[in-house]
Amino acid sequence: MFPEYRDLITQLKGHDHHFTRLFDKHNGLDQTIKNMESGIESGSQLQIEQLKKEKLLLKDELYGILRKASA
């Protein structure tokens, strides 16, 4: 996610607790979605779609933080 900001992500994860929480939550949702889609965890299509929407909102918020920090 956001390879062009790799160094900034590392820096923010070391100093910005809010960013770190959002980043970790995004990654957790991503793993949960993958597990549900592959049948490792149970989940309906509706639940998966809801998690994907939540993940996308987190990604948008993370991107906004990255853009602001890189300015």
mmJSON file of the N, C-alpha and C atoms, coordinates in Angstrom:
{"data_MODEL":{"atom_site":{
"group_PDB":["ATOM","ATOM","ATOM","ATOM","ATOM","ATOM","ATOM","ATOM","ATOM","ATOM","ATOM","ATOM","ATOM","ATOM","ATOM","ATOM","ATOM","ATOM","ATOM","ATOM","ATOM","ATOM","ATOM","ATOM","ATOM","ATOM","ATOM","ATOM","ATOM","ATOM","ATOM","ATOM","ATOM","ATOM","ATOM","ATOM","ATOM","ATOM","ATOM","ATOM","ATOM","ATOM","ATOM","ATOM","ATOM","ATOM","ATOM","ATOM","ATOM","ATOM","ATOM","ATOM","ATOM","ATOM","ATOM","ATOM","ATOM","ATOM","ATOM","ATOM","ATOM","ATOM","ATOM","ATOM","ATOM","ATOM","ATOM","ATOM","ATOM","ATOM","ATOM","ATOM","ATOM","ATOM","ATOM","ATOM","ATOM","ATOM","ATOM","ATOM","ATOM","ATOM","ATOM","ATOM","ATOM","ATOM","ATOM","ATOM","ATOM","ATOM","ATOM","ATOM","ATOM","ATOM","ATOM","ATOM","ATOM","ATOM","ATOM","ATOM","ATOM","ATOM","ATOM","ATOM","ATOM","ATOM","ATOM","ATOM","ATOM","ATOM","ATOM","ATOM","ATOM","ATOM","ATOM","ATOM","ATOM","ATOM","ATOM","ATOM","ATOM","ATOM","ATOM","ATOM","ATOM","ATOM","ATOM","ATOM","ATOM","ATOM","ATOM","ATOM","ATOM","ATOM","ATOM","ATOM","ATOM","ATOM","ATOM","ATOM","ATOM","ATOM","ATOM","ATOM","ATOM","ATOM","ATOM","ATOM","ATOM","ATOM","ATOM","ATOM","ATOM","ATOM","ATOM","ATOM","ATOM","ATOM","ATOM","ATOM","ATOM","ATOM","ATOM","ATOM","ATOM","ATOM","ATOM","ATOM","ATOM","ATOM","ATOM","ATOM","ATOM","ATOM","ATOM","ATOM","ATOM","ATOM","ATOM","ATOM","ATOM","ATOM","ATOM","ATOM","ATOM","ATOM","ATOM","ATOM","ATOM","ATOM","ATOM","ATOM","ATOM","ATOM","ATOM","ATOM","ATOM","ATOM","ATOM","ATOM","ATOM","ATOM","ATOM","ATOM","ATOM","ATOM","ATOM","ATOM","ATOM","ATOM","ATOM","ATOM","ATOM"],
"id":[1,2,3,4,5,6,7,8,9,10,11,12,13,14,15,16,17,18,19,20,21,22,23,24,25,26,27,28,29,30,31,32,33,34,35,36,37,38,39,40,41,42,43,44,45,46,47,48,49,50,51,52,53,54,55,56,57,58,59,60,61,62,63,64,65,66,67,68,69,70,71,72,73,74,75,76,77,78,79,80,81,82,83,84,85,86,87,88,89,90,91,92,93,94,95,96,97,98,99,100,101,102,103,104,105,106,107,108,109,110,111,112,113,114,115,116,117,118,119,120,121,122,123,124,125,126,127,128,129,130,131,132,133,134,135,136,137,138,139,140,141,142,143,144,145,146,147,148,149,150,151,152,153,154,155,156,157,158,159,160,161,162,163,164,165,166,167,168,169,170,171,172,173,174,175,176,177,178,179,180,181,182,183,184,185,186,187,188,189,190,191,192,193,194,195,196,197,198,199,200,201,202,203,204,205,206,207,208,209,210,211,212,213],
"type_symbol":["N","C","C","N","C","C","N","C","C","N","C","C","N","C","C","N","C","C","N","C","C","N","C","C","N","C","C","N","C","C","N","C","C","N","C","C","N","C","C","N","C","C","N","C","C","N","C","C","N","C","C","N","C","C","N","C","C","N","C","C","N","C","C","N","C","C","N","C","C","N","C","C","N","C","C","N","C","C","N","C","C","N","C","C","N","C","C","N","C","C","N","C","C","N","C","C","N","C","C","N","C","C","N","C","C","N","C","C","N","C","C","N","C","C","N","C","C","N","C","C","N","C","C","N","C","C","N","C","C","N","C","C","N","C","C","N","C","C","N","C","C","N","C","C","N","C","C","N","C","C","N","C","C","N","C","C","N","C","C","N","C","C","N","C","C","N","C","C","N","C","C","N","C","C","N","C","C","N","C","C","N","C","C","N","C","C","N","C","C","N","C","C","N","C","C","N","C","C","N","C","C","N","C","C","N","C","C","N","C","C","N","C","C"],
"label_atom_id":["N","CA","C","N","CA","C","N","CA","C","N","CA","C","N","CA","C","N","CA","C","N","CA","C","N","CA","C","N","CA","C","N","CA","C","N","CA","C","N","CA","C","N","CA","C","N","CA","C","N","CA","C","N","CA","C","N","CA","C","N","CA","C","N","CA","C","N","CA","C","N","CA","C","N","CA","C","N","CA","C","N","CA","C","N","CA","C","N","CA","C","N","CA","C","N","CA","C","N","CA","C","N","CA","C","N","CA","C","N","CA","C","N","CA","C","N","CA","C","N","CA","C","N","CA","C","N","CA","C","N","CA","C","N","CA","C","N","CA","C","N","CA","C","N","CA","C","N","CA","C","N","CA","C","N","CA","C","N","CA","C","N","CA","C","N","CA","C","N","CA","C","N","CA","C","N","CA","C","N","CA","C","N","CA","C","N","CA","C","N","CA","C","N","CA","C","N","CA","C","N","CA","C","N","CA","C","N","CA","C","N","CA","C","N","CA","C","N","CA","C","N","CA","C","N","CA","C","N","CA","C","N","CA","C","N","CA","C","N","CA","C","N","CA","C","N","CA","C"],
"label_alt_id":[null,null,null,null,null,null,null,null,null,null,null,null,null,null,null,null,null,null,null,null,null,null,null,null,null,null,null,null,null,null,null,null,null,null,null,null,null,null,null,null,null,null,null,null,null,null,null,null,null,null,null,null,null,null,null,null,null,null,null,null,null,null,null,null,null,null,null,null,null,null,null,null,null,null,null,null,null,null,null,null,null,null,null,null,null,null,null,null,null,null,null,null,null,null,null,null,null,null,null,null,null,null,null,null,null,null,null,null,null,null,null,null,null,null,null,null,null,null,null,null,null,null,null,null,null,null,null,null,null,null,null,null,null,null,null,null,null,null,null,null,null,null,null,null,null,null,null,null,null,null,null,null,null,null,null,null,null,null,null,null,null,null,null,null,null,null,null,null,null,null,null,null,null,null,null,null,null,null,null,null,null,null,null,null,null,null,null,null,null,null,null,null,null,null,null,null,null,null,null,null,null,null,null,null,null,null,null,null,null,null,null,null,null],
"label_comp_id":["MET","MET","MET","PHE","PHE","PHE","PRO","PRO","PRO","GLU","GLU","GLU","TYR","TYR","TYR","ARG","ARG","ARG","ASP","ASP","ASP","LEU","LEU","LEU","ILE","ILE","ILE","THR","THR","THR","GLN","GLN","GLN","LEU","LEU","LEU","LYS","LYS","LYS","GLY","GLY","GLY","HIS","HIS","HIS","ASP","ASP","ASP","HIS","HIS","HIS","HIS","HIS","HIS","PHE","PHE","PHE","THR","THR","THR","ARG","ARG","ARG","LEU","LEU","LEU","PHE","PHE","PHE","ASP","ASP","ASP","LYS","LYS","LYS","HIS","HIS","HIS","ASN","ASN","ASN","GLY","GLY","GLY","LEU","LEU","LEU","ASP","ASP","ASP","GLN","GLN","GLN","THR","THR","THR","ILE","ILE","ILE","LYS","LYS","LYS","ASN","ASN","ASN","MET","MET","MET","GLU","GLU","GLU","SER","SER","SER","GLY","GLY","GLY","ILE","ILE","ILE","GLU","GLU","GLU","SER","SER","SER","GLY","GLY","GLY","SER","SER","SER","GLN","GLN","GLN","LEU","LEU","LEU","GLN","GLN","GLN","ILE","ILE","ILE","GLU","GLU","GLU","GLN","GLN","GLN","LEU","LEU","LEU","LYS","LYS","LYS","LYS","LYS","LYS","GLU","GLU","GLU","LYS","LYS","LYS","LEU","LEU","LEU","LEU","LEU","LEU","LEU","LEU","LEU","LYS","LYS","LYS","ASP","ASP","ASP","GLU","GLU","GLU","LEU","LEU","LEU","TYR","TYR","TYR","GLY","GLY","GLY","ILE","ILE","ILE","LEU","LEU","LEU","ARG","ARG","ARG","LYS","LYS","LYS","ALA","ALA","ALA","SER","SER","SER","ALA","ALA","ALA"],
"label_asym_id":["A","A","A","A","A","A","A","A","A","A","A","A","A","A","A","A","A","A","A","A","A","A","A","A","A","A","A","A","A","A","A","A","A","A","A","A","A","A","A","A","A","A","A","A","A","A","A","A","A","A","A","A","A","A","A","A","A","A","A","A","A","A","A","A","A","A","A","A","A","A","A","A","A","A","A","A","A","A","A","A","A","A","A","A","A","A","A","A","A","A","A","A","A","A","A","A","A","A","A","A","A","A","A","A","A","A","A","A","A","A","A","A","A","A","A","A","A","A","A","A","A","A","A","A","A","A","A","A","A","A","A","A","A","A","A","A","A","A","A","A","A","A","A","A","A","A","A","A","A","A","A","A","A","A","A","A","A","A","A","A","A","A","A","A","A","A","A","A","A","A","A","A","A","A","A","A","A","A","A","A","A","A","A","A","A","A","A","A","A","A","A","A","A","A","A","A","A","A","A","A","A","A","A","A","A","A","A","A","A","A","A","A","A"],
"label_entity_id":["1","1","1","1","1","1","1","1","1","1","1","1","1","1","1","1","1","1","1","1","1","1","1","1","1","1","1","1","1","1","1","1","1","1","1","1","1","1","1","1","1","1","1","1","1","1","1","1","1","1","1","1","1","1","1","1","1","1","1","1","1","1","1","1","1","1","1","1","1","1","1","1","1","1","1","1","1","1","1","1","1","1","1","1","1","1","1","1","1","1","1","1","1","1","1","1","1","1","1","1","1","1","1","1","1","1","1","1","1","1","1","1","1","1","1","1","1","1","1","1","1","1","1","1","1","1","1","1","1","1","1","1","1","1","1","1","1","1","1","1","1","1","1","1","1","1","1","1","1","1","1","1","1","1","1","1","1","1","1","1","1","1","1","1","1","1","1","1","1","1","1","1","1","1","1","1","1","1","1","1","1","1","1","1","1","1","1","1","1","1","1","1","1","1","1","1","1","1","1","1","1","1","1","1","1","1","1","1","1","1","1","1","1"],
"label_seq_id":[1,1,1,2,2,2,3,3,3,4,4,4,5,5,5,6,6,6,7,7,7,8,8,8,9,9,9,10,10,10,11,11,11,12,12,12,13,13,13,14,14,14,15,15,15,16,16,16,17,17,17,18,18,18,19,19,19,20,20,20,21,21,21,22,22,22,23,23,23,24,24,24,25,25,25,26,26,26,27,27,27,28,28,28,29,29,29,30,30,30,31,31,31,32,32,32,33,33,33,34,34,34,35,35,35,36,36,36,37,37,37,38,38,38,39,39,39,40,40,40,41,41,41,42,42,42,43,43,43,44,44,44,45,45,45,46,46,46,47,47,47,48,48,48,49,49,49,50,50,50,51,51,51,52,52,52,53,53,53,54,54,54,55,55,55,56,56,56,57,57,57,58,58,58,59,59,59,60,60,60,61,61,61,62,62,62,63,63,63,64,64,64,65,65,65,66,66,66,67,67,67,68,68,68,69,69,69,70,70,70,71,71,71],
"pdbx_PDB_ins_code":[null,null,null,null,null,null,null,null,null,null,null,null,null,null,null,null,null,null,null,null,null,null,null,null,null,null,null,null,null,null,null,null,null,null,null,null,null,null,null,null,null,null,null,null,null,null,null,null,null,null,null,null,null,null,null,null,null,null,null,null,null,null,null,null,null,null,null,null,null,null,null,null,null,null,null,null,null,null,null,null,null,null,null,null,null,null,null,null,null,null,null,null,null,null,null,null,null,null,null,null,null,null,null,null,null,null,null,null,null,null,null,null,null,null,null,null,null,null,null,null,null,null,null,null,null,null,null,null,null,null,null,null,null,null,null,null,null,null,null,null,null,null,null,null,null,null,null,null,null,null,null,null,null,null,null,null,null,null,null,null,null,null,null,null,null,null,null,null,null,null,null,null,null,null,null,null,null,null,null,null,null,null,null,null,null,null,null,null,null,null,null,null,null,null,null,null,null,null,null,null,null,null,null,null,null,null,null,null,null,null,null,null,null],
"Cartn_x":[0.843,0.0,0.886,0.669,1.384,2.908,3.429,4.886,5.687,5.08,5.793,5.999,5.271,5.385,6.025,6.697,7.245,8.08,8.991,9.85,9.045,8.088,7.259,6.369,5.861,5.046,5.868,7.095,7.977,8.208,8.429,8.667,7.417,6.256,5.019,4.669,4.912,4.613,5.474,6.612,7.482,7.145,6.364,6.141,4.681,3.808,2.407,1.501,1.044,0.243,-1.095,-1.699,-2.966,-2.766,-1.717,-1.417,-1.171,-0.416,-0.092,-1.355,-2.272,-3.537,-4.344,-4.442,-5.177,-4.519,-3.214,-2.456,-2.655,-2.54,-2.705,-4.141,-5.111,-6.509,-6.763,-6.214,-6.355,-5.782,-4.595,-3.968,-4.743,-5.293,-6.109,-7.368,-8.023,-9.214,-8.866,-7.733,-7.299,-7.128,-6.514,-6.301,-7.629,-8.521,-9.832,-10.609,-10.576,-11.263,-10.688,-9.368,-8.725,-9.128,-9.152,-9.536,-10.985,-11.861,-13.272,-13.45,-12.759,-12.888,-12.329,-11.336,-10.748,-11.393,-12.354,-13.069,-12.406,-11.307,-10.637,-11.499,-12.126,-13.07,-14.437,-15.473,-16.813,-17.226,-17.97,-18.476,-19.327,-20.412,-21.293,-20.725,-21.26,-20.832,-21.115,-22.211,-22.564,-21.529,-21.108,-20.092,-18.769,-18.412,-17.165,-17.226,-18.343,-18.489,-18.42,-19.014,-18.977,-17.54,-16.806,-15.407,-14.565,-14.853,-14.118,-14.372,-15.599,-15.916,-15.186,-15.161,-14.452,-12.957,-12.418,-10.994,-10.679,-11.568,-11.364,-11.392,-12.292,-12.329,-11.024,-10.509,-9.232,-8.103,-8.121,-7.084,-7.129,-8.324,-8.466,-7.919,-8.213,-7.724,-6.199,-5.653,-4.197,-3.544,-4.137,-3.59,-3.593,-4.664,-4.721,-3.621,-3.378,-2.302,-0.949,-0.739,0.529,0.748,-0.281,-0.153,0.163,-0.522,-0.286,1.136,1.592,2.928,4.034,3.737,4.776,4.832,3.881,3.83,4.846],
"Cartn_y":[-1.178,0.0,1.238,2.109,3.374,3.194,2.459,2.247,3.542,4.57,5.845,6.546,6.102,6.688,5.723,4.72,3.68,4.248,5.163,5.736,6.579,7.348,8.185,7.325,6.227,5.308,4.778,4.37,3.873,4.947,6.161,7.27,7.547,7.605,7.891,6.777,5.534,4.418,4.476,5.11,5.238,6.411,7.372,8.598,9.014,8.515,8.961,7.793,7.812,6.692,6.557,7.679,7.635,6.951,7.348,6.733,5.241,4.878,3.466,2.653,3.189,2.485,2.285,3.341,3.232,2.222,2.282,1.387,-0.07,-0.323,-1.686,-2.181,-1.293,-1.683,-2.018,-1.221,-1.473,-2.846,-3.134,-4.423,-5.588,-5.38,-6.413,-6.705,-5.645,-5.828,-6.546,-6.187,-6.832,-8.336,-8.71,-10.131,-10.841,-10.189,-10.781,-11.009,-10.03,-10.152,-11.316,-11.398,-12.51,-13.852,-13.936,-15.185,-15.553,-14.565,-14.832,-15.272,-14.6,-14.933,-16.317,-16.756,-18.075,-19.176,-18.8,-19.794,-20.173,-19.513,-19.785,-19.292,-18.134,-17.583,-17.531,-17.686,-17.599,-16.145,-15.853,-14.504,-14.469,-13.747,-13.631,-12.62,-12.631,-11.676,-10.248,-10.069,-8.75,-8.288,-9.192,-8.847,-8.482,-9.244,-8.967,-7.593,-7.286,-5.98,-4.842,-5.039,-4.011,-3.796,-4.882,-4.767,-4.069,-4.362,-3.711,-2.208,-1.797,-0.37,0.292,-0.376,0.158,0.273,-0.736,-0.732,0.415,0.661,1.741,3.104,3.282,4.535,4.752,3.679,3.781,4.128,3.511,3.785,5.254,5.786,7.199,8.102,7.751,8.552,8.478,7.279,7.117,7.934,7.907,8.644,10.152,10.634,12.039,12.427,11.578,11.843,11.849,10.895,10.817,12.051,12.477,13.659,14.9,15.03,16.191,16.17,14.996,14.882,15.086,14.806,14.934,16.344,17.187,18.556,19.467],
"Cartn_z":[0.0,0.0,0.0,-0.94,-1.082,-1.107,-2.079,-2.122,-2.246,-2.83,-2.976,-1.632,-0.613,0.725,1.727,1.251,2.131,3.279,2.972,4.018,4.998,4.475,5.326,6.223,5.7,6.504,7.674,7.399,8.451,9.512,9.057,9.977,10.822,10.18,10.913,11.893,11.496,12.391,13.648,13.562,14.724,15.627,15.101,15.865,16.001,15.169,15.171,15.565,16.81,17.324,16.592,16.227,15.487,14.135,13.417,12.123,12.296,13.303,13.543,13.811,14.617,14.888,13.609,12.805,11.547,10.617,10.51,9.63,10.059,11.36,11.863,11.68,11.89,11.695,10.228,9.322,7.883,7.531,8.029,7.734,8.342,9.528,10.157,9.358,8.891,8.058,6.767,6.181,4.943,5.152,6.252,6.545,6.809,7.533,7.811,6.513,5.635,4.343,3.546,3.485,2.758,3.356,4.685,5.35,5.05,5.039,4.746,3.29,2.402,0.977,0.664,1.42,1.165,2.0,2.87,3.654,4.967,5.325,6.592,7.751,7.561,8.536,7.875,8.687,8.115,8.0,6.957,6.747,5.5,5.577,4.418,3.426,2.238,1.223,1.699,2.398,2.93,3.966,4.837,5.838,5.155,4.147,3.42,2.759,2.122,1.47,2.488,3.646,4.698,5.179,5.365,5.787,4.719,3.459,2.367,2.361,2.641,2.695,3.853,4.997,6.158,5.871,5.214,4.862,3.903,2.948,1.996,2.683,3.641,4.396,5.17,5.758,6.473,5.507,4.341,3.342,2.916,2.71,2.354,3.457,4.701,5.824,5.921,5.747,5.763,4.646,3.461,2.336,2.629,3.242,3.598,4.578,5.552,6.52,5.81,4.908,4.182,3.297,2.612,1.747,2.575,3.712,4.573,5.14,5.55,6.143,5.113,3.853,2.822,2.236,2.597,2.041,2.687],
"occupancy":[1.0,1.0,1.0,1.0,1.0,1.0,1.0,1.0,1.0,1.0,1.0,1.0,1.0,1.0,1.0,1.0,1.0,1.0,1.0,1.0,1.0,1.0,1.0,1.0,1.0,1.0,1.0,1.0,1.0,1.0,1.0,1.0,1.0,1.0,1.0,1.0,1.0,1.0,1.0,1.0,1.0,1.0,1.0,1.0,1.0,1.0,1.0,1.0,1.0,1.0,1.0,1.0,1.0,1.0,1.0,1.0,1.0,1.0,1.0,1.0,1.0,1.0,1.0,1.0,1.0,1.0,1.0,1.0,1.0,1.0,1.0,1.0,1.0,1.0,1.0,1.0,1.0,1.0,1.0,1.0,1.0,1.0,1.0,1.0,1.0,1.0,1.0,1.0,1.0,1.0,1.0,1.0,1.0,1.0,1.0,1.0,1.0,1.0,1.0,1.0,1.0,1.0,1.0,1.0,1.0,1.0,1.0,1.0,1.0,1.0,1.0,1.0,1.0,1.0,1.0,1.0,1.0,1.0,1.0,1.0,1.0,1.0,1.0,1.0,1.0,1.0,1.0,1.0,1.0,1.0,1.0,1.0,1.0,1.0,1.0,1.0,1.0,1.0,1.0,1.0,1.0,1.0,1.0,1.0,1.0,1.0,1.0,1.0,1.0,1.0,1.0,1.0,1.0,1.0,1.0,1.0,1.0,1.0,1.0,1.0,1.0,1.0,1.0,1.0,1.0,1.0,1.0,1.0,1.0,1.0,1.0,1.0,1.0,1.0,1.0,1.0,1.0,1.0,1.0,1.0,1.0,1.0,1.0,1.0,1.0,1.0,1.0,1.0,1.0,1.0,1.0,1.0,1.0,1.0,1.0,1.0,1.0,1.0,1.0,1.0,1.0,1.0,1.0,1.0,1.0,1.0,1.0,1.0,1.0,1.0,1.0,1.0,1.0],
"B_iso_or_equiv":[0.0,0.0,0.0,0.0,0.0,0.0,0.0,0.0,0.0,0.0,0.0,0.0,0.0,0.0,0.0,0.0,0.0,0.0,0.0,0.0,0.0,0.0,0.0,0.0,0.0,0.0,0.0,0.0,0.0,0.0,0.0,0.0,0.0,0.0,0.0,0.0,0.0,0.0,0.0,0.0,0.0,0.0,0.0,0.0,0.0,0.0,0.0,0.0,0.0,0.0,0.0,0.0,0.0,0.0,0.0,0.0,0.0,0.0,0.0,0.0,0.0,0.0,0.0,0.0,0.0,0.0,0.0,0.0,0.0,0.0,0.0,0.0,0.0,0.0,0.0,0.0,0.0,0.0,0.0,0.0,0.0,0.0,0.0,0.0,0.0,0.0,0.0,0.0,0.0,0.0,0.0,0.0,0.0,0.0,0.0,0.0,0.0,0.0,0.0,0.0,0.0,0.0,0.0,0.0,0.0,0.0,0.0,0.0,0.0,0.0,0.0,0.0,0.0,0.0,0.0,0.0,0.0,0.0,0.0,0.0,0.0,0.0,0.0,0.0,0.0,0.0,0.0,0.0,0.0,0.0,0.0,0.0,0.0,0.0,0.0,0.0,0.0,0.0,0.0,0.0,0.0,0.0,0.0,0.0,0.0,0.0,0.0,0.0,0.0,0.0,0.0,0.0,0.0,0.0,0.0,0.0,0.0,0.0,0.0,0.0,0.0,0.0,0.0,0.0,0.0,0.0,0.0,0.0,0.0,0.0,0.0,0.0,0.0,0.0,0.0,0.0,0.0,0.0,0.0,0.0,0.0,0.0,0.0,0.0,0.0,0.0,0.0,0.0,0.0,0.0,0.0,0.0,0.0,0.0,0.0,0.0,0.0,0.0,0.0,0.0,0.0,0.0,0.0,0.0,0.0,0.0,0.0,0.0,0.0,0.0,0.0,0.0,0.0],
"pdbx_formal_charge":[null,null,null,null,null,null,null,null,null,null,null,null,null,null,null,null,null,null,null,null,null,null,null,null,null,null,null,null,null,null,null,null,null,null,null,null,null,null,null,null,null,null,null,null,null,null,null,null,null,null,null,null,null,null,null,null,null,null,null,null,null,null,null,null,null,null,null,null,null,null,null,null,null,null,null,null,null,null,null,null,null,null,null,null,null,null,null,null,null,null,null,null,null,null,null,null,null,null,null,null,null,null,null,null,null,null,null,null,null,null,null,null,null,null,null,null,null,null,null,null,null,null,null,null,null,null,null,null,null,null,null,null,null,null,null,null,null,null,null,null,null,null,null,null,null,null,null,null,null,null,null,null,null,null,null,null,null,null,null,null,null,null,null,null,null,null,null,null,null,null,null,null,null,null,null,null,null,null,null,null,null,null,null,null,null,null,null,null,null,null,null,null,null,null,null,null,null,null,null,null,null,null,null,null,null,null,null,null,null,null,null,null,null],
"auth_seq_id":[1,1,1,2,2,2,3,3,3,4,4,4,5,5,5,6,6,6,7,7,7,8,8,8,9,9,9,10,10,10,11,11,11,12,12,12,13,13,13,14,14,14,15,15,15,16,16,16,17,17,17,18,18,18,19,19,19,20,20,20,21,21,21,22,22,22,23,23,23,24,24,24,25,25,25,26,26,26,27,27,27,28,28,28,29,29,29,30,30,30,31,31,31,32,32,32,33,33,33,34,34,34,35,35,35,36,36,36,37,37,37,38,38,38,39,39,39,40,40,40,41,41,41,42,42,42,43,43,43,44,44,44,45,45,45,46,46,46,47,47,47,48,48,48,49,49,49,50,50,50,51,51,51,52,52,52,53,53,53,54,54,54,55,55,55,56,56,56,57,57,57,58,58,58,59,59,59,60,60,60,61,61,61,62,62,62,63,63,63,64,64,64,65,65,65,66,66,66,67,67,67,68,68,68,69,69,69,70,70,70,71,71,71],
"auth_comp_id":["MET","MET","MET","PHE","PHE","PHE","PRO","PRO","PRO","GLU","GLU","GLU","TYR","TYR","TYR","ARG","ARG","ARG","ASP","ASP","ASP","LEU","LEU","LEU","ILE","ILE","ILE","THR","THR","THR","GLN","GLN","GLN","LEU","LEU","LEU","LYS","LYS","LYS","GLY","GLY","GLY","HIS","HIS","HIS","ASP","ASP","ASP","HIS","HIS","HIS","HIS","HIS","HIS","PHE","PHE","PHE","THR","THR","THR","ARG","ARG","ARG","LEU","LEU","LEU","PHE","PHE","PHE","ASP","ASP","ASP","LYS","LYS","LYS","HIS","HIS","HIS","ASN","ASN","ASN","GLY","GLY","GLY","LEU","LEU","LEU","ASP","ASP","ASP","GLN","GLN","GLN","THR","THR","THR","ILE","ILE","ILE","LYS","LYS","LYS","ASN","ASN","ASN","MET","MET","MET","GLU","GLU","GLU","SER","SER","SER","GLY","GLY","GLY","ILE","ILE","ILE","GLU","GLU","GLU","SER","SER","SER","GLY","GLY","GLY","SER","SER","SER","GLN","GLN","GLN","LEU","LEU","LEU","GLN","GLN","GLN","ILE","ILE","ILE","GLU","GLU","GLU","GLN","GLN","GLN","LEU","LEU","LEU","LYS","LYS","LYS","LYS","LYS","LYS","GLU","GLU","GLU","LYS","LYS","LYS","LEU","LEU","LEU","LEU","LEU","LEU","LEU","LEU","LEU","LYS","LYS","LYS","ASP","ASP","ASP","GLU","GLU","GLU","LEU","LEU","LEU","TYR","TYR","TYR","GLY","GLY","GLY","ILE","ILE","ILE","LEU","LEU","LEU","ARG","ARG","ARG","LYS","LYS","LYS","ALA","ALA","ALA","SER","SER","SER","ALA","ALA","ALA"],
"auth_asym_id":["A","A","A","A","A","A","A","A","A","A","A","A","A","A","A","A","A","A","A","A","A","A","A","A","A","A","A","A","A","A","A","A","A","A","A","A","A","A","A","A","A","A","A","A","A","A","A","A","A","A","A","A","A","A","A","A","A","A","A","A","A","A","A","A","A","A","A","A","A","A","A","A","A","A","A","A","A","A","A","A","A","A","A","A","A","A","A","A","A","A","A","A","A","A","A","A","A","A","A","A","A","A","A","A","A","A","A","A","A","A","A","A","A","A","A","A","A","A","A","A","A","A","A","A","A","A","A","A","A","A","A","A","A","A","A","A","A","A","A","A","A","A","A","A","A","A","A","A","A","A","A","A","A","A","A","A","A","A","A","A","A","A","A","A","A","A","A","A","A","A","A","A","A","A","A","A","A","A","A","A","A","A","A","A","A","A","A","A","A","A","A","A","A","A","A","A","A","A","A","A","A","A","A","A","A","A","A","A","A","A","A","A","A"],
"auth_atom_id":["N","CA","C","N","CA","C","N","CA","C","N","CA","C","N","CA","C","N","CA","C","N","CA","C","N","CA","C","N","CA","C","N","CA","C","N","CA","C","N","CA","C","N","CA","C","N","CA","C","N","CA","C","N","CA","C","N","CA","C","N","CA","C","N","CA","C","N","CA","C","N","CA","C","N","CA","C","N","CA","C","N","CA","C","N","CA","C","N","CA","C","N","CA","C","N","CA","C","N","CA","C","N","CA","C","N","CA","C","N","CA","C","N","CA","C","N","CA","C","N","CA","C","N","CA","C","N","CA","C","N","CA","C","N","CA","C","N","CA","C","N","CA","C","N","CA","C","N","CA","C","N","CA","C","N","CA","C","N","CA","C","N","CA","C","N","CA","C","N","CA","C","N","CA","C","N","CA","C","N","CA","C","N","CA","C","N","CA","C","N","CA","C","N","CA","C","N","CA","C","N","CA","C","N","CA","C","N","CA","C","N","CA","C","N","CA","C","N","CA","C","N","CA","C","N","CA","C","N","CA","C","N","CA","C","N","CA","C","N","CA","C","N","CA","C","N","CA","C"],
"pdbx_PDB_model_num":[1,1,1,1,1,1,1,1,1,1,1,1,1,1,1,1,1,1,1,1,1,1,1,1,1,1,1,1,1,1,1,1,1,1,1,1,1,1,1,1,1,1,1,1,1,1,1,1,1,1,1,1,1,1,1,1,1,1,1,1,1,1,1,1,1,1,1,1,1,1,1,1,1,1,1,1,1,1,1,1,1,1,1,1,1,1,1,1,1,1,1,1,1,1,1,1,1,1,1,1,1,1,1,1,1,1,1,1,1,1,1,1,1,1,1,1,1,1,1,1,1,1,1,1,1,1,1,1,1,1,1,1,1,1,1,1,1,1,1,1,1,1,1,1,1,1,1,1,1,1,1,1,1,1,1,1,1,1,1,1,1,1,1,1,1,1,1,1,1,1,1,1,1,1,1,1,1,1,1,1,1,1,1,1,1,1,1,1,1,1,1,1,1,1,1,1,1,1,1,1,1,1,1,1,1,1,1,1,1,1,1,1,1]
}}}
